[in-house]
Amino acid sequence: MPVTPDLIREKLIAEIGAIHVDVEDTSPNRCAASFKVLVVSPQFEGKALLQRHRLVNNCLAEELKEIHAFEQKTLTPEQWEKQKAQ
């Protein structure tokens, strides 16, 4: 199955309880080789950045085998609310 923004979004919601996910295909011609994601999940509470990124990477392990570049930003719900207020 090809990697799509919808597939990435659905997996993150289902597997790590993300309450907000933005996925942008940043590859030229939108060929699904490069993605930028913003993930908001209560599971990130109390976790260091590296631990958060590992959660996302483990969730998307199979998809990452097909992706050439993957940029992620991980926030707790509280951090997300603060960011939106700015």
BALOBA-1460 file (C-alpha; in Angstrom, 3 decimals):
// residues 86
<rec num="1" residu="m" x="0.000" y="0.000" z="0.000"/>
<rec num="2" residu="p" x="1.461" y="3.405" z="-0.921"/>
<rec num="3" residu="v" x="2.184" y="5.836" z="1.876"/>
<rec num="4" residu="t" x="-0.316" y="8.690" z="1.895"/>
<rec num="5" residu="p" x="-0.958" y="11.592" z="4.263"/>
<rec num="6" residu="d" x="-4.275" y="9.954" z="5.223"/>
<rec num="7" residu="l" x="-2.575" y="6.649" z="6.058"/>
<rec num="8" residu="i" x="-0.022" y="8.405" z="8.273"/>
<rec num="9" residu="r" x="-2.751" y="10.437" z="10.006"/>
<rec num="10" residu="e" x="-4.977" y="7.393" z="10.626"/>
<rec num="11" residu="k" x="-2.133" y="5.286" z="12.066"/>
<rec num="12" residu="l" x="-1.021" y="8.034" z="14.451"/>
<rec num="13" residu="i" x="-4.569" y="8.576" z="15.688"/>
<rec num="14" residu="a" x="-5.244" y="4.857" z="16.123"/>
<rec num="15" residu="e" x="-1.919" y="3.749" z="17.588"/>
<rec num="16" residu="i" x="-0.706" y="6.630" z="19.757"/>
<rec num="17" residu="g" x="-3.983" y="8.367" z="20.507"/>
<rec num="18" residu="a" x="-3.142" y="11.547" z="18.613"/>
<rec num="19" residu="i" x="-5.825" y="14.187" z="19.003"/>
<rec num="20" residu="h" x="-4.474" y="16.358" z="16.187"/>
<rec num="21" residu="v" x="-2.308" y="15.400" z="13.217"/>
<rec num="22" residu="d" x="-1.190" y="17.603" z="10.323"/>
<rec num="23" residu="v" x="0.573" y="15.761" z="7.503"/>
<rec num="24" residu="e" x="2.147" y="17.575" z="4.570"/>
<rec num="25" residu="d" x="3.673" y="15.820" z="1.580"/>
<rec num="26" residu="t" x="6.778" y="17.981" z="1.051"/>
<rec num="27" residu="s" x="8.250" y="16.012" z="-1.831"/>
<rec num="28" residu="p" x="8.475" y="17.564" z="-5.292"/>
<rec num="29" residu="n" x="5.385" y="16.719" z="-7.339"/>
<rec num="30" residu="r" x="3.775" y="15.291" z="-4.183"/>
<rec num="31" residu="c" x="5.228" y="11.836" z="-4.871"/>
<rec num="32" residu="a" x="4.985" y="10.664" z="-1.217"/>
<rec num="33" residu="a" x="8.742" y="10.503" z="-0.640"/>
<rec num="34" residu="s" x="8.976" y="13.265" z="1.955"/>
<rec num="35" residu="f" x="6.592" y="14.231" z="4.754"/>
<rec num="36" residu="k" x="6.341" y="16.847" z="7.483"/>
<rec num="37" residu="v" x="4.042" y="16.034" z="10.401"/>
<rec num="38" residu="l" x="2.714" y="17.744" z="13.498"/>
<rec num="39" residu="v" x="1.424" y="15.278" z="16.088"/>
<rec num="40" residu="v" x="-0.447" y="16.224" z="19.267"/>
<rec num="41" residu="s" x="-0.961" y="13.401" z="21.763"/>
<rec num="42" residu="p" x="-1.533" y="13.062" z="25.503"/>
<rec num="43" residu="q" x="0.915" y="10.131" z="25.361"/>
<rec num="44" residu="f" x="3.720" y="12.685" z="24.988"/>
<rec num="45" residu="e" x="3.111" y="14.066" z="28.509"/>
<rec num="46" residu="g" x="6.259" y="13.775" z="30.618"/>
<rec num="47" residu="k" x="8.327" y="12.373" z="27.751"/>
<rec num="48" residu="a" x="11.511" y="13.896" z="26.338"/>
<rec num="49" residu="l" x="11.637" y="14.858" z="22.663"/>
<rec num="50" residu="l" x="13.601" y="11.745" z="21.734"/>
<rec num="51" residu="q" x="11.043" y="9.492" z="23.449"/>
<rec num="52" residu="r" x="8.207" y="11.236" z="21.600"/>
<rec num="53" residu="h" x="9.940" y="10.817" z="18.255"/>
<rec num="54" residu="r" x="10.580" y="7.143" z="18.999"/>
<rec num="55" residu="l" x="6.851" y="6.639" z="19.648"/>
<rec num="56" residu="v" x="6.050" y="8.151" z="16.247"/>
<rec num="57" residu="n" x="8.856" y="6.263" z="14.489"/>
<rec num="58" residu="n" x="7.755" y="2.946" z="16.012"/>
<rec num="59" residu="c" x="4.158" y="3.598" z="14.975"/>
<rec num="60" residu="l" x="5.213" y="4.324" z="11.393"/>
<rec num="61" residu="a" x="8.064" y="1.795" z="11.152"/>
<rec num="62" residu="e" x="6.780" y="0.109" z="7.981"/>
<rec num="63" residu="e" x="5.898" y="3.396" z="6.267"/>
<rec num="64" residu="l" x="9.282" y="4.941" z="7.081"/>
<rec num="65" residu="k" x="10.951" y="2.204" z="5.022"/>
<rec num="66" residu="e" x="9.389" y="3.799" z="1.923"/>
<rec num="67" residu="i" x="9.860" y="7.461" z="2.883"/>
<rec num="68" residu="h" x="13.070" y="9.325" z="2.050"/>
<rec num="69" residu="a" x="12.608" y="12.279" z="4.439"/>
<rec num="70" residu="f" x="10.438" y="12.587" z="7.531"/>
<rec num="71" residu="e" x="10.242" y="15.718" z="9.682"/>
<rec num="72" residu="q" x="8.177" y="15.618" z="12.843"/>
<rec num="73" residu="k" x="7.038" y="18.004" z="15.532"/>
<rec num="74" residu="t" x="5.490" y="16.411" z="18.613"/>
<rec num="75" residu="l" x="3.437" y="18.327" z="21.166"/>
<rec num="76" residu="t" x="1.325" y="17.609" z="24.215"/>
<rec num="77" residu="p" x="-2.243" y="18.967" z="24.159"/>
<rec num="78" residu="e" x="-1.165" y="21.735" z="26.570"/>
<rec num="79" residu="q" x="1.767" y="22.732" z="24.329"/>
<rec num="80" residu="w" x="-0.538" y="22.705" z="21.308"/>
<rec num="81" residu="e" x="-3.029" y="25.037" z="23.004"/>
<rec num="82" residu="k" x="-0.226" y="27.441" z="23.940"/>
<rec num="83" residu="q" x="1.115" y="27.398" z="20.382"/>
<rec num="84" residu="k" x="-2.320" y="28.081" z="18.897"/>
<rec num="85" residu="a" x="-2.783" y="31.041" z="21.255"/>
<rec num="86" residu="q" x="0.376" y="32.759" z="20.004"/>
